[in-house]
């Protein structure tokens, strides 16, 4: 290979390595921002608590039934 071609290729390779280093630094910086953004956007956030299903006993259901029957009877009477 002629000397000028060798020098040109070496110079091009050096420029590409420099660009690669700059790109790697930028990627690392962006990854840091994204990672920090995830934790900073919702600090101390916990998963939502699920509601417990309340169960009524038979006597409670009967009491509710009596109250609602009385309520609707009054509404119909008016």
N, C-alpha and C positions, 0 to 999 in steps of 0.2 A: 504494500500500500504506500502511495506517496506520502511524504511527510506532511503536506498541507491537509490532506484528507484525514490523516490520523489526528492532527491537531484540532481540526474542525469537529470531528466526532468526540474527542475528549472534552472539548469546550461545551458541546451540546449536552453530553452526558452530565457534566458538572452542573449546568443550568437546570437540567431535569431533577437532579438530586436536591438542589436548592429549593426548587418549587415543591418537591415532594415533602421536604422538611417543613416548609411553610404550611402546606395543606394539612399535614399531620398535626401541627400545633393548633390550627384552626378547628380541626375535628375534635381534638381533645378539649379545647375551650368550649365548644358548643355542647359536647356531651356533659361537661361539668355544669353548664347553665341549665340544661334540660333536667339533669338529675337533681340539682338543687331546687329547681322550679317545682318539681313534683312534691318534694317534702315541704317546701315553704308555702305552697299554695293552700295546703290544708293541714296546718300544724295541729297535732293533738286530736285529729279527727278520728272518731271511733266508728265502728260499724253500727248501723241503726239497730236498736233493740226491737225484737219481734214482740208483738203483743201476745199476751197469754190469753187463751180463750177461757172466758169465765163460764163456769157451769152452774146452772140453777138446780136446786133440789126440787123435788116434786111439790113440796109445800110452797116454795117460792113461786113456782109456775102457777099453782092454784091461786095464790094471792094476787098475782099479776092478772090472771084471767078474771077474777072477781072484780078487780078495780077497772079493767077495761070494759067489762060488760056494763058496769054501773056508769062509766063515762059515756059510752055510746047510747045507753038508755036515756040519759039526760039530754044528749044531743038530739036524739030523735023526738023527744018530748017537746022541745022548743019549737 
